[in-house]
Amino acid sequence: MTPKAIVQHIRSIARPWPMATMTDKNGELRRIAAARYAPLALFRRRNRWSPFGAVLKISSNKTGLNEFLIRCYEGAVWLMVE
């Protein structure tokens, strides 16, 4: 999916209907709270040629949510996971 399609999909099933989920590497199901565009993520050469679906970066934000930078078709998106 393109970044725009992913962000719109997550917004459509976010709160109060939290049905967007992902499975982490331990097999635990986690809820996706929000998604946002990452327009400059592919400027780095190592990110530009990464496979679709690859996790490019993991960080934590001030609210305690984990953020995953995910490579997708035509770009990348940030997924905020609870």
N, C-alpha and C positions, 0 to 999 in steps of 0.2 A: 504494500500500500504506500501511497505517497504521504509525506508529512501532513499535508492538509487533511487527507482522508482519515488518518489516525487520530489527529486532534479532534476533528468533528465527531468521530465515532466515540471517543472517550467522553467528550462533553455530553453526548446524547444519552449515555448510560451511567453518568456520574451521579452524585448525590442529588436527590434523595433516593435514587435507585442505584445503589453501588454494586453493579454487576460486572464491571471490568476487573479482571484478575490476571495475574501472571504467576508462573511457577518459578521459584528460585532454584539454584543449583542443588539445594538439599531436598527438593521435591515438595517444599512447603508452598501452599497457595497463599498469595498476598494480594490485597486489593489495591488497584490503581486509583489514586485520588484525583489526579489531574494530569494533563499533558500539555506541552507547549512546544512551539517550534524551536529548532536550533539551526538557524540559517547559516551560521559561520562555522559549523562543526567540521565540515569537509575541507577546510582550507589546509589542514595538516595532511601531508602526503600519506602518512600511515593510516589515517582515517578514510581517505578518499577511495582506497582500493580494498577496504574491508568488506567481508561478505554481508549480505542483507540479514538483519536479525542479530548481528553481533553487538555485544555490549561494549561501547567505546570508553565509557567512564562511569564511575559510581561515586557519588558524593552525598553528603547530608546537608540539609538546609537548616535555617534557624528554627523552623517549626518542628523539627525532629523527624521529618519525612526523608526517606532515602530517595535520591534522584538517580535515575539510570539514563544515560545517553545511549540511544539505540539507533543503529544504522538502518535505514529503510530505503525504499526505492526513491530516487531523486533527492535524497537528503538524510536528515536525522531528526529525531525528536527526543525531548526530555520527558520521561515518565516519572511522576511523583508517586511513590509507593508507601503505603501505611504499614 
